[in-house]
């Protein structure tokens, strides 16, 4: 069917990670079955490419019996905590979990299909791949972020090694490492390097480990703060808050790192750059309006305001100040997208109401934004 350019899918989903597989199951629950999930590699590939030691900062715990979902679940009735029997899965373990979900629910995934572009013509989306052009009435973009690390940010950033390129922290040479970026990826790198008896200097333009916010999209998660209190972290990691790096350049058979106040620091090995990710949505930037923060402007149904029928799912979803960059956040929008598509196809979507019971149907954002009081 994929090679038949005349066939029109009701929906094509780009990306078979947590967002793509989760929203696909929501489509199945809405009785939409004329769709396919297109994945350039294999299900969960981005998770599988995490550094070997990196684990989920959100804990997995099977609580389905009392009407709550594991924070890392992407569908009702599944739990990584139960299937993997670990509280903080590695990326490789979570990729295994996603593959098991695909088999269990019968999600129609097409692996090895690399989407190179999307255009809309006469109300139909033409999804271009390396070998064909597929047609769809709707597209859900769920291609994630991890494959698209931010390479720039300051002069000399290209000399650094992005943390997304690390297979294992056992492979890092040198005994004195500079890490640039003090959020989750930077703290994870510092923690794993300090555990290996390496000295680490950790730089950040702010001081995220002292943020008063309880939103882990803004401040460090509890497990990262807990890690920072480990004896070896305290002894081996030197923190440099409010020290934005302005340049990295080769110097004396190593590298010199300069911060805003003019201080310079030498390291024998390439600094690690925990600078975050560009986001895959930039590959289809012609199909959406841009918010000031660089993310897609979306309707209340997570639909492009520029190309109706194109929906977004996953960590790129933003509404006002709300950031849906964790699984337990963006999964609450799966049913919203599935309902909008069902309505567009003239199909009933009453079955999606069960998602509300499980905290997976957030269509009223006015309840968001409260802080913990203590």
PyMOL commands that set and color helices and strands:
alter all, ss='L'
color gray80, all
select helices_A, chain A and resi 18-29+45-48+64-66+80-84+91-105+157-159+163-165+169-171+184-195+208-210+222-228+231-236+280-287+327-345+350-357+365-367
alter helices_A, ss='H'
color red, helices_A
select strands_A, chain A and resi 8-14+35-39+109-111+115-121+124-129+133-141+161-162+176-180+199-203+237-240+245-251+254-259+264-267+272-273+310-312+318-319+322-323
alter strands_A, ss='S'
color yellow, strands_A
deselect
rebuild
show_as cartoon
